[in-house]
Amino acid sequence: MLSSGTAGETRAKRNGTSLRIGVVGLGPWGVEHLRAWRQVPGVSVVAVCDRDRARGEAVAAEHDVSRCFVSALEMADAELDIVSIASGESDRAEVAAPFLERGVHALIEKPLALDLPAAARLLRIAEQHDVTVMTGHILRFDPRFAALKQRLVEGSLGDLRSVYARRLNLRSAHARYARTHPALMAAIHDFDLACWYFGSMPQSVRVNCAAPAVDSPFPDLLWTVLEFPGGRLAVVENAWVLPDDAGVWLESETELIGTEGVARLRTPSDGLELLGAEGPERLDPSVASLGPGDAATALRETLLYLAECVRSGRPPERLRPAESLRSLAVALTAVRAAESGRQERLDVLDIPAEWHDQILA
């Protein structure tokens, strides 16, 4: 139940009245949240928040948003149903908490927090106030990755043996995002996918880093090896090396090897290729439907799913809170492995005991 209104008002919102949306943090990705929300039917963006008043007012005017705040705490007192939290990583949990305490559902960008106890406290607040929290692991809602997950569930690839993921980002973006270790900024996407595809938690993590080519506290190239139960492996390559004039903002590939076949996803080609016992199969979203919403962005699909969960009152089974903690635990362990130069075991001892079984499941 939303704490900002009566049960009758809540049912009315879920059964037809537009859900009221707010967006906190109006950097480039926060603005993308705003734009994506405006493409979701049955919602209305009614408030935005940014510490830079001039920027906030400019974005609000451009997108016809009626209210603009410079304080997230003040915005939490506005009448909202859902908020997108796209503020900086260091204060994300602190910014999100007042909204949850007031019964506002939330899409919180990844990572939820920069340590596991803070993330667990945030999810505990959500439980106490009966609100839904989802993390911005949007690749689960990309129709290509979702189609690949469905193939695994159906057994098209047999038993999954390995996952390989490469993510090459713009060189200039490394400096822009150097406030946080790249394992938490970019590689966490692929850590989450690997756990999702294997359906389990890795047992250990080891990382090899190259010295950064630019002056930075963080590496711009790292390889991470995740060891899963049964001798299964995931290798995640993450590098900030693409020249700005390369013509693409991202070059990536995901490859799954199973006992009965191989599947690959590439960007910018966008196609899903499966090589199995019945011959090759190539699915391109420009010519074939891969699933609901295949013409839309993964972010829009994420927000649409959250809105549907809020209206129906059902939990987000496609991305459970414990899975967000699991991906954060992997990313933080990767940071520790990068710093130590050693293989590190997954350590969830600083998570409240009631979360252990869910994270390790």
N, C-alpha and C positions, 0 to 999 in steps of 0.2 A: 504494500500500500504506500502511496506517496504521502509524505508527511505534510506537504504543502496544501492539502485539500481534503475534503471528506471522501469517503469511499464512493459515494454517489458521483462526485465530481470526477474521480479517477476513472470510473467505468465510462462516463460520458466521453472523456478524452480518448480512451482506448476504442470506443465504439463509433468514432466518426469525427469528433472535433479535432482540429489540427493540433499536433503535439508542438509545444513551444520549445525552441532550440536556442541555446547560447553557445558561443565559441570563445574560448580563452586562449590568448596568444595568437597574434596576427602577423607572424612571420610568413614566409612563402608557403609553408605547409599548412599553417593555420588558415590562411586564405583559401587553400585548396579544400580544407574541411568545409568552410563556409559555402564555397561553390558547389561542392558535392551535396551538402544538405539541401541546397536549393533545387536539386534535381530529384529529391526523394518526395514522392507524393504523400500528402496528408501531414506535412510538417510546415512550420513557419519559423524562420530564423528571426528572433525578436530582440536579441542582445548580443553584443560583442564586447570583448575586454582586451585592452593592451596597456602596458605601463606607459607607452608613448602616446599621450593624449592626441597629438596631431595625427599620428598614423591611425589610431583607432577611429577618430572622427572621419578621416578620409575614406577608410574602408567602409564604415557604416553608411556614409553618403553614397558611395559608389554602388553598394549592393542594397540600398534602400532598407537598412536595418534601423529600427526606431530608437533603440537605446544603446548607449556606448558608455563603458565604465573604464576606469583606470585601476580599480581595485577588484580583484576576484572575490574578496570577502564581501564587498558590497553587492556585487553581482549575484552572489549566492542567495541573497535575500529577495531577488527578483522572482517572479512566478515563472519557473521553468520546469519542463518535464525531462529534458535531456541536455547535457552539456558535453561539448568536445573540449578536452584539455590538450592543447598543443603548446603549452608553455615550456620553458627550459627544463632539462632533465633534473637539475639540482633541486628545484623547488616543486616538482610536479606533484608529489604526494601531498605536500602541504597545501598546495592550491586546490587539489581535488577534494580533500577531506570535508571542508565546509559544505560543499554541494551535496555530498553523500549524506551528511548529517541532517540536511534539510529535505531529504527524500528525492533528490534529483538523480536520475540515472546518468551514466557517464560512459563515453568512449575516451579512454585515456591513452595517449600515444605511448609507444614503447620507448624505453622501459618504464614500467610503472613507477619505479624508484631506483635509486642507485645502491640500495642494499636490501637484502631479503626481509629483515624485520620490518622496515618501513613499508614495503610492499604488502606484507602479510597484515600489518595493522590497518592499512587502507582497505583491504578486502574484508577484514573483520568489521569495520565500520559499515561497509555495504551490507553485510549479512545482518547486522543489528538493525539497520533501517530499511531492510527489505527492498533494496534497490539493485539493479543490474549494473555490473561493471564489465566492460570489455576492453581489452588492450588492442592497440593498433597493429595487430599481426594481419595485415590486409591481404597477404598473398594466399591465405586460406580461402579468400573470397574471390580471387582471380579465377575465372572459369577454367583456365587451362590447368592450374594446379589442383583445383577442385576435381576436374575430370580425371586427373592422374590418381588422386586419392581414391576415387570411385573405382578405377581399374584395379587398384591394389585390393580394395574390399571385395571385388568380384573375383579376384584370383587370376586376372589375365597375365600377370607377370610371375605367378607362382609365389614362392616365399622370397621376400625382399632380403638381399644380401648386403648391398651397399648403396650409399647415396653420395653423389659428388655434386657440389654447388660452387660455381664461380660467379663472383660479383665484382666487376670492374667499374669504378666510379670516376668522375671527373677529378683531375689533379687539384683543381682550384677548390673543390668542395672539401678537401681534407682540412685546409686551413679554416674554412667556415665552420666545420663541425668539430674542430679540435678541442672543444670544451669537454668532450667525453671520449672515452676509449672506443675505437672502431668496433670492437667486439660487441659493445652495447648499442652502437648507432646503426650499423649495417649488417654485420654478421649475424646478429640476433634473429634476423628474418629467416636465415637458412638454418640456424640452430632449431628454431621453432618448427620449420618444415620437416627437418630430419626426425625430430621427436614425434611429430604428427604421423609421418609415414611409417616409422617403425612401431609407433604406438607404445613407446616406453621411454624411460630415462636412460641416458648413457651412464656407464659406470666410471669412466675416466675421460680426461681431456688432456691433450698436449698441444702446444702451440709453438711454431717456429716463426720468428719475425725477422724482417730485413730492416736495417737501420734506415730511418726515414730520409728521403732525398731532399727534404726541406726541413727548416728549423721547426721542430714540433715536439711536444712532450710525448706524442704517441706514434707508433709505427704506422706507415702508410701501406705496408704489405705484410699480410700474415696468413699462414696456413694453419688450420685447426683440424685435428683428428679426434673424432669422438668415437669411443669404443662402447658398443652396445652389448647387452647380453647375447651369448651364443656366438661370439666371434664376429658379429656384424659391425660394419664400419660406416662412418660418414666423414667425408673430407670437405672442408669449407675453405675456399680460397677467397680472400677479400683484399682488394687493392684499390688505391686511389691514384691511378696512373694515367687515365685517359686525358689526352690534350683537349683543351677547351674547343679547339677547332676540328675535333675528330668527327663531328657531325651527329654524334649520339651522346646522350647524357648517361647512358648505362649500357654495358655489354655484359650479358649474363647467360649462364647455362646451368641447367639442372639435369643430372643423369641418374636414373635408377636402374640397378641391375638386380634382376630376380632370377630364380631358378628356371623360369620358363620364358624369359624375355627381357628386353631392354627398352627403356623409354627415355626420351630427351625432350627438354623444353629449352628454347633459345629466345633471347631477346637481343636485337630487335626483330628477328624473323617472326616471332609470335606463334609459331606452329608447335603442335604437340606431335611427336613422332614416336610410334610404338613398333618395336621389332619383336614379334612373337612367333609362336609355333605355326600360326595360320598365315604368316606372311606379313609384310610391312603395312602399317596403317598410318596415314598422316591426316591430322585434323587441324585445319586452319580456321580460326574464328571468323575470317572474312568470307569463308565459303561454306562452313558447316557449323551447326549449332553444337557447342560443347556443354551447354547447360543454361539454366535460367540467367538472364542478364548478361549474355556474352558480348553484347555491344556496349556495355557500360564499364566504367572504371572499377577497379577492385575496391577503391575507397568508397565509392558510391554504394557498391554492393554490401560493404561492411556496415555502413550507416543504415541502409535499408533493412538489413537483417536485425540490427539493434532496435530500430523503430518497431519492427514486427514483433519482436520479443516483448517490448514494453507494452504494446497494445494488447497482446494476448495474455500477458502475465506469465509467460513460460520462460524458463532459464535458457541461457545461450549455450545449448549443447554443442554447437559447432566450434565454440571456443570457450571452454570452461575456465573459471578463475584459477584453478589449480594448474592449468596448462600454462597460463601466463607466468605464474611463479616458477614453474619448471624451466621455461625458456630463460627466465632471468637468472636462475641458479646456474644454468649451463654457461651463460654469457659471463657471469661473475667468476666462475671457475676458469673460464678461458683467460680472463684478465689476470687472474692469479698465476696461471700456467705461463703466460707470456712474461710475467715479471720474474718468476722463479726459474724459468728455463727447464722445468721438470714436468713430468706427467703428474697431474693432480687428480685425486679422487673427487667425485662429486660429494660435497659436504652440505647437508641441509640441516645440520644440528642447530643452527640459529633460527630456524623456522619453528613456530609453535607446533607442539607435538601432533595436534589434530590435523595438520596439513601434511605430515610426512607420507602417510599411505597414499593420499591423493596425488602428491607430486611424483612419487616413485612408481605409481601405477602405469 
